[in-house]
Amino acid sequence: MTTNKMTSIWRVRPGSNDPASRAAIAEAAQLLREGGTVAFPTETVYGLGADARRTEAVEQVFAAKGRPSDNPLIVHIADESQLAELVLPYGETEQALMKRFWPGPLTIVLPVRPDAVSPRVTAGLDTVAIRMPQHAVALRLISESGCPVAAPSANRSGRPSPTLAEHVREDLDGLIDGLIDGGPTGVGLESTVVITEGPGVVRILRPGGVTPAMLREVAETVLLDESLAGVGEDGNTTTMNNAKHAVKAGGTTESTNNGQSSKAVNDTANQLQAKAPRSPGMKYAHYAPQGEMVLVSGVASAVREYIRREAESAAERGEVTGVLTYDEHQDEYAADAVISCGRLDQLETAAQGLYAALREFDARGVQRIWAEACPDDGIGLALMNRLAKAAGGRIVVV
């Protein structure tokens, strides 16, 4: 990886209107107007922004991240008035979603206006994913830049997303023009991405901080995309979500709740992998630590017993071992790194702490990681999605 930029770093206090913060945001906004790349905090994770209208600027984002070219980007706006220049007319359901959830961690896929954004942003699709972040720094930056800002997460492609400015520096220092350090992010997981399929019908393409239950406050019908393998359209999921190699402990094939074998799930996942993704987060492996990770699901006591046994065996082989768990269970394991991402009874804290925990395993040189699954209701749907992707689809059911 070659570094050839001098990355400017500005420290800004969210919500502050002090002269230093105003000057920093003004300088970063000028960089965006000039076709540069700037990482900035949102309420979900840090994003890496560029003017969505300028192909040469957007290409710098792909180059810095090492991002596949067919993976579309989310465009961030600061005001709904910007939509007129970006998208074609849309329906009442989209309007209701915007009214209820913007600004906030919801991305809506809309029909793109021809030539409104770079074709690199849409990856050749006739739609564009748009959201309005709920973060004072992000909104001020976008507003002052005067640009619709295309911004994926500010990390090297495939790595855990950044929830601190330091995470951005680890991955992208020398590869981007600027970084606004606005402190830790809030939700900790990327936005929910949805597309409408007629009046009152919403399909979730990527789960996130806006849950299916929250969407049902606006839409009559909320579906989960078929790319979320093993996910039922009633909003209930199985631990096979995104599974490619889900097996029962001992090596035998484990069936999903809907009767699919792990081979069937694998075949389905491979077919979906071949399709062009309609939104970010649908096709490629994401969020992965450097060590091999396995997600363990099932009866809670059996999960902990399995992890303890596997970690002990790996340690005997001389491997550096890690366990990703929750506060309630942290004292029940012995490994080189036992890291809690948050509380099991408050999964919002686990969502906030997940990516930092995965990066900590890397910092400690962990080679093998076992992660506890969690209930997949509420924010747990998004958390299980990210855990399964971080594990590369390696799921053991006990």
C-alpha positions as CSV (number, residue, x, y, z in Angstrom):
1,M,0.0,0.0,0.0
2,T,1.6,3.2,-1.2
3,T,1.0,6.5,0.7
4,N,1.4,9.7,-1.2
5,K,-0.7,12.3,0.5
6,M,-0.2,14.5,3.6
7,T,-3.4,13.8,5.5
8,S,-4.6,16.9,7.4
9,I,-6.2,16.2,10.8
10,W,-8.6,18.6,12.5
11,R,-10.1,18.1,16.0
12,V,-13.6,19.4,16.3
13,R,-16.0,19.3,19.2
14,P,-19.4,18.1,18.0
15,G,-22.0,20.8,18.5
16,S,-19.4,23.4,19.2
17,N,-19.4,26.8,17.4
18,D,-15.9,27.9,18.6
19,P,-13.6,29.6,16.1
20,A,-11.3,26.6,15.8
21,S,-14.1,24.2,15.0
22,R,-15.6,26.6,12.4
23,A,-12.2,27.1,10.7
24,A,-11.6,23.3,10.6
25,I,-14.9,22.5,9.0
26,A,-14.5,25.4,6.5
27,E,-11.1,24.1,5.5
28,A,-12.4,20.5,5.1
29,A,-15.4,21.7,3.1
30,Q,-13.0,23.6,0.8
31,L,-11.1,20.4,0.2
32,L,-14.3,18.6,-0.8
33,R,-15.2,21.4,-3.2
34,E,-11.8,21.1,-4.8
35,G,-12.2,17.4,-5.4
36,G,-10.4,16.1,-2.3
37,T,-11.3,13.3,0.1
38,V,-12.2,13.9,3.7
39,A,-13.1,11.5,6.5
40,F,-15.6,12.7,9.0
41,P,-17.8,11.4,11.9
42,T,-21.4,10.5,11.6
43,E,-23.8,9.0,14.1
44,T,-23.1,5.5,12.7
45,V,-19.4,5.2,11.8
46,Y,-16.8,7.5,10.2
47,G,-17.3,8.1,6.5
48,L,-14.8,8.9,3.7
49,G,-16.4,11.7,1.7
50,A,-15.9,13.1,-1.8
51,D,-18.0,15.2,-4.1
52,A,-20.5,12.7,-5.5
53,R,-20.8,14.6,-8.8
54,R,-17.1,14.4,-9.7
55,T,-15.8,11.0,-11.0
56,E,-12.2,11.9,-10.3
57,A,-13.0,12.7,-6.7
58,V,-15.0,9.5,-6.2
59,E,-12.3,7.4,-7.8
60,Q,-9.9,8.6,-5.0
61,V,-12.3,7.1,-2.5
62,F,-12.3,3.7,-4.2
63,A,-8.5,3.8,-4.5
64,A,-7.9,4.7,-0.8
65,K,-10.2,2.0,0.4
66,G,-9.3,-0.6,-2.1
67,R,-13.0,-0.9,-2.7
68,P,-14.5,-3.1,-5.5
69,S,-15.8,-1.0,-8.4
70,D,-19.3,-2.6,-8.5
71,N,-20.0,-1.7,-4.9
72,P,-22.2,1.4,-4.9
73,L,-21.8,4.3,-2.5
74,I,-24.2,6.2,-0.2
75,V,-24.7,9.9,-1.0
76,H,-25.0,12.1,2.1
77,I,-27.0,15.3,2.1
78,A,-27.6,18.0,4.7
79,D,-31.1,19.2,3.5
80,E,-34.0,17.6,1.7
81,S,-33.8,20.4,-0.9
82,Q,-30.7,18.7,-2.3
83,L,-32.9,15.8,-3.4
84,A,-34.3,17.7,-6.4
85,E,-31.0,17.7,-8.2
86,L,-30.2,14.1,-7.4
87,V,-33.3,12.0,-7.8
88,L,-36.4,11.6,-9.9
89,P,-39.9,11.9,-8.3
90,Y,-40.6,9.4,-5.5
91,G,-43.6,8.2,-3.6
92,E,-45.4,8.9,-0.3
93,T,-43.8,6.0,1.4
94,E,-40.3,7.4,0.8
95,Q,-41.6,10.8,2.0
96,A,-42.9,9.3,5.2
97,L,-39.6,7.5,5.8
98,M,-37.7,10.8,5.4
99,K,-40.1,12.6,7.7
100,R,-39.8,10.0,10.4
101,F,-36.1,9.0,10.2
102,W,-34.1,11.9,8.7
103,P,-31.7,13.0,9.9
104,G,-30.8,9.6,11.2
105,P,-29.2,6.2,10.4
106,L,-31.6,5.3,7.5
107,T,-30.5,5.2,3.8
108,I,-33.2,5.1,1.2
109,V,-32.6,3.8,-2.4
110,L,-34.2,6.2,-4.8
111,P,-34.4,6.6,-8.7
112,V,-31.4,8.6,-9.7
113,R,-31.7,11.6,-11.9
114,P,-29.6,11.0,-15.1
115,D,-26.1,12.5,-14.8
116,A,-26.8,13.8,-11.3
117,V,-23.9,11.9,-9.8
118,S,-20.8,10.1,-11.0
119,P,-21.6,6.6,-12.5
120,R,-19.0,5.3,-10.0
121,V,-21.4,6.2,-7.2
122,T,-24.2,4.2,-8.5
123,A,-22.1,1.3,-9.9
124,G,-24.1,1.5,-13.1
125,L,-27.5,1.1,-11.4
126,D,-30.5,3.4,-12.1
127,T,-30.9,4.1,-8.4
128,V,-28.8,6.0,-5.8
129,A,-28.7,5.4,-2.0
130,I,-29.2,8.6,0.0
131,R,-29.2,9.5,3.6
132,M,-29.1,12.6,5.9
133,P,-26.8,11.9,8.9
134,Q,-27.7,12.9,12.4
135,H,-24.4,14.4,13.4
136,A,-23.7,18.1,13.8
137,V,-20.2,17.9,12.3
138,A,-21.3,15.9,9.3
139,L,-24.3,18.2,8.6
140,R,-22.1,21.3,8.8
141,L,-19.4,19.8,6.6
142,I,-21.9,18.8,3.9
143,S,-23.8,22.1,4.0
144,E,-20.6,24.2,3.8
145,S,-19.1,22.1,1.0
146,G,-22.2,22.7,-1.2
147,C,-21.7,19.1,-2.4
148,P,-23.7,16.0,-2.2
149,V,-21.1,13.8,-0.5
150,A,-20.5,10.2,-1.5
151,A,-19.2,8.5,1.6
152,P,-18.6,4.8,2.4
153,S,-17.1,3.9,5.8
154,A,-13.6,5.4,6.2
155,N,-11.6,2.1,6.4
156,R,-9.7,-0.2,4.1
157,S,-12.2,-2.4,2.3
158,G,-13.1,-5.5,4.3
159,R,-11.7,-4.2,7.6
160,P,-13.8,-3.4,10.6
161,S,-15.5,0.0,10.2
162,P,-14.1,3.0,12.1
163,T,-15.9,4.3,15.2
164,L,-12.9,6.5,16.3
165,A,-10.7,8.8,14.3
166,E,-7.7,6.7,15.3
167,H,-9.3,3.8,13.4
168,V,-9.3,5.9,10.3
169,R,-5.7,6.9,10.8
170,E,-4.7,3.2,11.2
171,D,-6.2,2.4,7.7
172,L,-6.0,5.5,5.6
173,D,-3.3,7.9,6.9
174,G,-1.4,9.1,3.8
175,L,-4.1,7.9,1.5
176,I,-6.7,10.6,2.0
177,D,-6.6,14.4,2.1
178,G,-8.2,15.1,5.5
179,L,-9.7,13.7,8.6
180,I,-12.1,15.5,11.0
181,D,-11.7,14.0,14.5
182,G,-15.1,14.5,16.1
183,G,-14.7,11.9,18.8
184,P,-16.5,8.5,19.0
185,T,-19.5,7.8,16.9
186,G,-22.9,6.8,18.4
187,V,-24.8,3.9,16.9
188,G,-21.5,2.1,15.9
189,L,-23.0,0.1,13.0
190,E,-23.7,1.4,9.5
191,S,-27.1,2.7,8.5
192,T,-30.1,0.6,7.6
193,V,-30.6,0.6,3.8
194,V,-34.1,0.2,2.4
195,I,-35.9,0.3,-0.9
196,T,-39.6,0.7,-1.4
197,E,-41.6,-1.8,-3.4
198,G,-44.9,0.0,-3.8
199,P,-47.1,2.0,-1.4
200,G,-46.5,1.0,2.2
201,V,-44.0,-1.7,1.3
202,V,-40.3,-1.4,2.4
203,R,-37.5,-4.0,1.9
204,I,-34.4,-3.9,4.1
205,L,-31.3,-4.4,2.0
206,R,-28.9,-3.9,5.0
207,P,-30.0,-4.0,8.6
208,G,-28.8,-1.2,10.9
209,G,-29.8,1.2,13.6
210,V,-33.3,1.7,12.3
211,T,-34.9,-1.7,13.1
212,P,-37.8,-3.5,11.4
213,A,-40.1,-2.6,14.3
214,M,-39.2,1.0,13.8
215,L,-39.9,0.8,10.1
216,R,-43.3,-0.7,10.8
217,E,-44.3,2.5,12.5
218,V,-44.3,4.0,8.9
219,A,-44.7,1.1,6.5
220,E,-47.5,-1.5,6.5
221,T,-45.1,-4.2,5.2
222,V,-41.4,-4.6,6.0
223,L,-39.5,-7.3,4.2
224,L,-36.0,-8.5,4.5
225,D,-34.0,-9.0,1.3
226,E,-33.3,-12.5,0.1
227,S,-29.5,-11.7,0.2
228,L,-29.9,-12.0,4.0
229,A,-29.8,-15.8,3.8
230,G,-31.9,-17.5,6.4
231,V,-33.9,-14.4,7.2
232,G,-37.7,-14.6,7.3
233,E,-39.8,-11.8,5.8
234,D,-41.7,-11.4,9.0
235,G,-38.6,-9.8,10.5
236,N,-37.5,-12.9,12.4
237,T,-34.0,-14.3,11.6
238,T,-32.0,-17.4,12.2
239,T,-28.4,-17.6,13.2
240,M,-27.7,-18.7,9.7
241,N,-27.9,-15.1,8.6
242,N,-25.3,-14.7,5.8
243,A,-24.0,-18.1,6.6
244,K,-21.7,-19.9,4.1
245,H,-20.2,-22.6,6.3
246,A,-22.7,-23.1,9.1
247,V,-22.2,-26.5,10.7
248,K,-23.3,-28.3,13.8
249,A,-20.6,-28.8,16.4
250,G,-18.9,-32.1,15.6
251,G,-18.9,-31.5,11.8
252,T,-22.4,-32.6,10.8
253,T,-24.6,-30.5,8.7
254,E,-27.0,-28.3,10.7
255,S,-30.4,-27.3,9.3
256,T,-31.7,-23.8,9.5
257,N,-35.1,-23.0,10.9
258,N,-36.6,-23.0,7.5
259,G,-35.2,-26.5,6.7
260,Q,-32.3,-25.5,4.5
261,S,-29.1,-27.4,5.0
262,S,-25.8,-25.6,5.2
263,K,-25.1,-26.7,1.6
264,A,-28.3,-25.1,0.5
265,V,-27.5,-21.9,2.4
266,N,-24.0,-22.0,0.8
267,D,-25.5,-22.4,-2.7
268,T,-27.9,-19.6,-2.1
269,A,-25.2,-17.3,-0.8
270,N,-23.0,-18.1,-3.8
271,Q,-25.9,-17.2,-6.2
272,L,-26.5,-14.0,-4.4
273,Q,-22.8,-13.2,-4.4
274,A,-22.9,-13.2,-8.2
275,K,-25.5,-10.5,-8.5
276,A,-24.7,-6.8,-8.6
277,P,-25.4,-5.4,-5.2
278,R,-28.2,-2.9,-4.9
279,S,-26.7,-1.2,-1.9
280,P,-23.4,-1.2,0.1
281,G,-22.9,-4.1,2.5
282,M,-24.8,-6.7,0.4
283,K,-22.2,-8.6,-1.6
284,Y,-18.7,-8.5,-0.2
285,A,-17.1,-9.7,3.0
286,H,-16.8,-6.9,5.5
287,Y,-15.8,-6.0,9.0
288,A,-13.3,-8.8,9.3
289,P,-10.5,-9.0,11.9
290,Q,-7.1,-10.3,10.7
291,G,-7.5,-13.5,12.7
292,E,-9.9,-16.2,11.6
293,M,-13.2,-15.8,13.4
294,V,-16.0,-18.2,14.1
295,L,-19.5,-17.2,15.2
296,V,-21.0,-19.6,17.7
297,S,-24.8,-19.8,18.2
298,G,-27.2,-22.0,20.1
299,V,-28.1,-22.7,23.7
300,A,-26.1,-20.2,25.8
301,S,-24.5,-22.7,28.1
302,A,-23.5,-24.9,25.2
303,V,-22.1,-21.9,23.3
304,R,-19.8,-21.0,26.2
305,E,-18.7,-24.6,26.8
306,Y,-17.9,-25.0,23.1
307,I,-15.9,-21.8,23.0
308,R,-13.9,-22.7,26.1
309,R,-13.1,-26.2,24.7
310,E,-12.0,-24.9,21.3
311,A,-9.9,-22.1,22.7
312,E,-8.1,-24.5,25.0
313,S,-7.4,-26.8,22.1
314,A,-6.0,-24.0,19.9
315,A,-3.9,-22.7,22.8
316,E,-2.3,-26.2,23.1
317,R,-1.4,-26.0,19.4
318,G,0.4,-22.7,20.1
319,E,-2.1,-20.4,18.5
320,V,-2.9,-16.9,19.9
321,T,-6.6,-17.2,20.9
322,G,-9.4,-14.6,21.4
323,V,-13.0,-14.6,22.6
324,L,-15.5,-12.0,21.6
325,T,-18.2,-11.9,24.3
326,Y,-20.4,-9.7,26.4
327,D,-19.9,-8.1,29.8
328,E,-22.1,-10.7,31.5
329,H,-19.8,-13.6,30.4
330,Q,-16.4,-12.0,30.2
331,D,-15.1,-13.8,33.4
332,E,-16.1,-17.2,32.1
333,Y,-13.3,-17.6,29.5
334,A,-9.6,-18.1,29.5
335,A,-7.8,-17.0,26.3
336,D,-5.0,-14.6,25.2
337,A,-7.6,-11.9,24.6
338,V,-11.1,-12.0,26.1
339,I,-12.9,-8.9,24.9
340,S,-16.4,-7.7,25.6
341,C,-18.1,-5.5,23.0
342,G,-20.9,-4.5,25.4
343,R,-23.8,-5.8,27.4
344,L,-26.0,-8.7,26.2
345,D,-29.0,-7.1,27.9
346,Q,-28.3,-3.8,26.3
347,L,-27.3,-4.7,22.7
348,E,-27.1,-1.0,21.7
349,T,-23.8,-1.0,23.7
350,A,-22.6,-4.1,21.9
351,A,-23.3,-2.5,18.6
352,Q,-21.3,0.6,19.7
353,G,-18.4,-1.5,20.8
354,L,-18.2,-4.2,18.1
355,Y,-15.8,-2.7,15.6
356,A,-13.4,-1.4,18.3
357,A,-13.3,-4.9,19.8
358,L,-12.5,-6.5,16.5
359,R,-9.7,-4.0,15.9
360,E,-8.3,-4.8,19.4
361,F,-7.9,-8.5,18.5
362,D,-5.7,-7.3,15.6
363,A,-3.7,-5.0,17.8
364,R,-3.0,-8.0,20.1
365,G,-2.1,-10.4,17.3
366,V,-4.9,-12.9,17.8
367,Q,-5.0,-15.7,15.3
368,R,-8.2,-17.5,16.2
369,I,-11.4,-15.8,17.5
370,W,-14.6,-17.3,18.7
371,A,-17.6,-14.9,19.0
372,E,-20.8,-15.4,20.9
373,A,-24.0,-14.9,19.0
374,C,-26.8,-12.6,20.3
375,P,-30.6,-12.5,20.0
376,D,-31.5,-11.2,16.6
377,D,-34.3,-8.9,17.5
378,G,-34.1,-5.1,17.5
379,I,-30.5,-3.9,16.9
380,G,-29.5,-7.5,17.3
381,L,-30.5,-8.1,13.7
382,A,-27.8,-5.7,12.5
383,L,-25.3,-7.0,15.1
384,M,-25.7,-10.6,14.0
385,N,-25.4,-9.5,10.3
386,R,-22.1,-7.8,11.1
387,L,-20.9,-10.7,13.2
388,A,-21.7,-13.2,10.5
389,K,-19.9,-11.1,7.9
390,A,-16.9,-10.6,10.2
391,A,-16.7,-14.4,10.5
392,G,-16.8,-14.8,6.8
393,G,-19.9,-16.9,7.1
394,R,-18.2,-19.4,9.5
395,I,-21.0,-20.2,12.0
396,V,-21.2,-23.1,14.4
397,V,-24.5,-24.1,15.9
398,V,-24.4,-25.9,19.2
